[in-house]
Amino acid sequence: MAKKLFIPGPVEVHPDILQAMATPMIGHRMPEYADLHGRVTAGLKRLLATESRVFLATSSAFGVMEGAVRNLVGSRCVNFCNGAFSDKWHDVTKRCGKEADAVKVEWGEPITAEVVDRALATGKYDSMTLIHNETSTGVMSPLPEIAAVLRKYPEVVSIIDTVSSMSALSIPVDELGIDCCIFGVQKAFALPPGLAVFTASEKALSRARTVEGRGYYFDFVEFETNDAKNNTPSTPCISLIYALDRQLGRMFGEGVEQRWARHREMASFVRGWVAERGYGFFAAEPYRSVTLTCAVNSRGTDLAALKKMLAERGYAFDDGYGKIKGKTFRIPHMGDMRRQDLEEFLAVVDDCLGGLPG
Ligand SMILES: Cc1ncc(COP(=O)(O)O)c(C=O)c1O
């Protein structure tokens, strides 16, 4: 039996989306693909509130996260680190042969505007990476405040991961001045994995043109050239792009502001459950993520046993990530999920907890 996913990505995929994935295949050099590509990128520009180029890459998010570093880091990069994915991005930056420094704060802490300002004020960097919503810790860093600081440093190209936040709240890419905004589709977009979306400002594209060693598969200049023809450098995951087309229609049908409100409401419901059951929060307010809650296992629940019990009842549960596995657990509230789904899931969790010590 397939388990119902209550993990922070991939998340449950709506049957309409699975049906869109079954659309008969087309060739990516056929006019039908150009129509699809043009429609999808126009929808993404509307959703992201950007006039920048929006590109579709056939890969998981880390493909583009690596690609962005290869394209946009000229002299030296600062990687802001506050969890597993941002720590890994620093490692990836170094593995690409780039000069890079990590500015680390404790897991559970946000990257604040002050932290960004202090690092950039050194004048050492021409690029920076930041994860808006650290999925490993459930921390959402304050993007508008950070964006205000970035305006002081026009020489710095900003590369921002919105992998687990894009579409769940307002992230107006141009207003925030994000040069390269990256996300995968298996989280708040609620599509199957395998497609990553990214934007590139004029500043980002100008930088890419001057940087050597961009490779081919994620060369931003190749993406720009092909996008001008509503196309991609290599054969894209056409079925997923059909799914994205359908999902954008569903998002605009729901209304983006309603979608943001639904995410806020689900977050508040889950936080209420966590507090009532006597668990703690790994993130402090106002930095708790709107798309997942990372709870501290302050009751000492046997999370491995809970996960097993939930699996037997048909639910996939997450018992923490990386070095905080077992000490924390994460409850997602993103994508096409509704409050009723969370009510159903948490009632089963309560039932299982009743059979466990602690
Ligand atoms: C914030 C964040 N960034 C990056 C990634 C990596 O994404 P992918 O596995 O799609 O490469 C994840 C995956 O969970 C994530 O949550």
The ligand as a Tripos MOL2 file, in Angstrom:
@<TRIPOS>MOLECULE
LIG
   16    16     1     0     0
SMALL
NO_CHARGES

@<TRIPOS>ATOM
      1 C1         15.9800   24.0100    1.2790 C.3       1 LIG1
      2 C2         16.4440   22.8940    0.4020 C.ar      1 LIG1
      3 N1         17.4110   23.1230   -0.4890 N.ar      1 LIG1
      4 C3         17.8580   22.1530   -1.2900 C.ar      1 LIG1
      5 C4         17.3480   20.8770   -1.2430 C.ar      1 LIG1
      6 C5         17.8680   19.8450   -2.1570 C.3       1 LIG1
      7 O1         16.9350   19.5950   -3.1320 O.3       1 LIG1
      8 P1         17.0650   18.3920   -4.1520 P.3       1 LIG1
      9 O2         17.0700   17.1310   -3.3470 O.co2     1 LIG1
     10 O3         15.8420   18.5790   -4.9850 O.co2     1 LIG1
     11 O4         18.3290   18.5570   -4.9170 O.co2     1 LIG1
     12 C6         16.3430   20.5800   -0.3280 C.ar      1 LIG1
     13 C7         15.7730   19.2240   -0.2330 C.2       1 LIG1
     14 O5         15.0790   18.8610    0.6850 O.2       1 LIG1
     15 C8         15.8860   21.6250    0.5070 C.ar      1 LIG1
     16 O6         14.9000   21.4000    1.3950 O.3       1 LIG1
@<TRIPOS>BOND
     1     1     2 1
     2     2     3 ar
     3     2    15 ar
     4     3     4 ar
     5     4     5 ar
     6     5     6 1
     7     5    12 ar
     8     6     7 1
     9     7     8 1
    10     8     9 2
    11     8    10 1
    12     8    11 1
    13    12    13 1
    14    12    15 ar
    15    13    14 2
    16    15    16 1
@<TRIPOS>SUBSTRUCTURE
     1 LIG1         1 GROUP 0 **** ****
